[in-house]
Amino acid sequence: MLDGIRVLDLTQYLSGPACTLLLAGLGADVIKVEPAPGGDAARGLPMVIDGYSSYFVQQNRGKRSIAVDLSTEAGCELVAELAGACDVLVENFGHGVLDRRGLGPDQLRAANPALVYASISTFGRTGSKAELPGFDLIAQSYAGVSAITGEADGAPLGASLPIGDVGSGIMAFGAISAALYGRSVTGEGQFLDISMVETLFYAHPVAVQGPSVTEGRARLRRTGRHFGSVPPAGTFRGPEGWLAIQVLDAQWPRLCQAAEAIDLAEMERFSTPRGRADHRYELLELLESWMQGFPSDDELIAHLESHRIPVAKVIDPADAHLEPWYVEQGAVTVVDDPTLGPIRVPGFPIRASGLPRRTSEPLAPALGEHTDDVLQELLGHGGDDIAALRAAGTVI
């Protein structure tokens, strides 16, 4: 779908690479500009074997790498030239870093008005916190995620999944797609300012509007492994392991049928959502005790599924490749890296009628692997020009 679109990827770690991984997966030519001499800092993230990072491989497969010394004026001028030959630029540097090097949105879009320039940061590029550093955990905390996560009498918790990084990468991907469509109509690019905090804050369905319309009475609290406001919903101990169920009002009669042995339908205190919330601990204890009567988790899940109850095993991601659904969907796949060997990674998450299912995964680039190709294709540099840039240390 993005065949013919060139993306200049000035990102490191996760939020930016999560965005450009999706762009590459839809056919864009993603040119990853890595700061010489070390490259993307993610090349040092675990697992690192013989100097190669499987983390980097997962997040950067299907991209091309050019290594440029961004500490030099010549290196920054070279990147500015590349931006002039691209449709999209994505960056997640600290506030003002690229502006000081002549690579900010105003500077590059003045030279290339059709450029879609996407910036991903913790707090955004405007406002009183724009200059502050931050990572995923900082975004989760300030966006109100940690405040409502954890045990009722325990400390606030951050999610182990980097939802701020990946979520803002996906948000940037969507905004870039819309900006490219807009450009096809107007010819003008856009500057896109994506913040991790706003991405996560946007995801609150109740925690903001609920207190607003109830003068604070509907304030969400931490409720541990169960959703306090809509039980039964949460994680339950099965006969062998853990599973999750979520039953809203429409599913309640079906759960009563599935668990007819404990006569839930006859217990008036559970007949309304408010009643189930007020007596949630008793309800959860009854259900968990009933679940222990099944010989296995699989039989319990099959019984609940036969009554159309939303249920799933609690899967350890390390074991996802053992689940038939993940294999059927290609949701876990393998990169046959020439250095590290086979690496299991999450599969490409977008399915489309015009997008053939992958038969193999693209590889991640070695540092500076495509420097010569990119300089020749985009800027028309010949061998002598490239040799001079190498000799000066501008590229490696």
C-alpha positions, 0 to 999 in steps of 0.5 A: 500500500505504501510502495513508492513512499520513501521514509527517512527514519531518524529514530532509536530505541522503540517508539520511532522504530515501532512506527517505521516498522509498520511503514516498512511492512506496508511497502515503504522504503524506510531508510534508517539514519543511524548516528555514526559510529555506534548506530541506533542505541538499540543495537546494545539492547538485549539479547546481545550475542557476539555483538548483535542484538536480537532486540534491534533485529525485531524492531528494524527488520525490512529497513535500510541503514545508512550511518552518518556522523550527526555531530558534524556539519557535513553529516547534518547537511547530508541528512538534510539533502536526504530529507529533500528526496523523501516523503516522510521523516520520523524522529524521536530525538530529545527536544531541540536536538535536530533543530540545532543541527538544521534538521528541525521541521521548520527547516526541512519543510521549508526546503521540501514543503511536501515532507510529512515530518513526524516527531515522537516524544514523551510530552510533545514538542510544545508546552511547559514540559517539552524540554524534559526527558522521559521514557515509557514509565514516565509517560505511563505515570503522568498519563494516569495509567500507573495510578489505576494499576495494581492491588487496591492497597498496594503501590501504583504499577507500570505495565510491563509492556511498553504501551507508551512507546508502542502506542505512540509509534502506532499513533504516529503511523496512523497520523502519517497515513492520514497526512500522506492522504491529505498531501495527495489532495493538497500537495502539502506535507504536515508537521505531526507532534505525537506525545506518549502521554497524550497517546496513553491519556486518550486511551482512558474510557472512563477515568476522565469523563466518569469523575467529571459528570459525577463530581468525583464520585466515580473516580477509578481505583486500583482493584488488583487482578479484577475490574472493580466496576464490572465484575466478574472480569479479571484473572482467575485461578483455573484447575491448572493455571490462570485464565481471564474472563470478562462478563458484562451485563449481556453475557451474565445470563450465559454465565449463569447457564454455564455455572448452573451448578452454583445457582447464580441466577437464583442469587438476587444480590448478583442480578444487577451490575451494581449488585455484582459490583457491591458483592464482587469478592463473594462472586469471584470466590464462588466462581473460582471455587466452581472452576476448580471442579474441572479436570483441566484448564482446556476443558474449563475454557471449552465449557465457557466458550460453548456458552459464548463467554469471553475467556482466554488463557493467560499466555506467557509471551515466551510460550506463544509459539506453542499456541496453535492460534499464534501459528495459524495467524502468523502472529508469532514468526521467525527471522532467520538472521544470518548472525544470530540464527532463527529468532522468534518475533511478533508477526506483522499485525496488519492484514489487508486484502491487497497485502500478501501473507509473508512467507518469510520475514525481512532481515534487519540491516547491518550498521551502514549496510546500505550507505552506498546504495542510498547515496547513489539512488537518492542523491546521485553520488558516484563512487568518488563522492562516497569515498570522499565522504567515507574518508572524511568520516561523514559516513561509515 
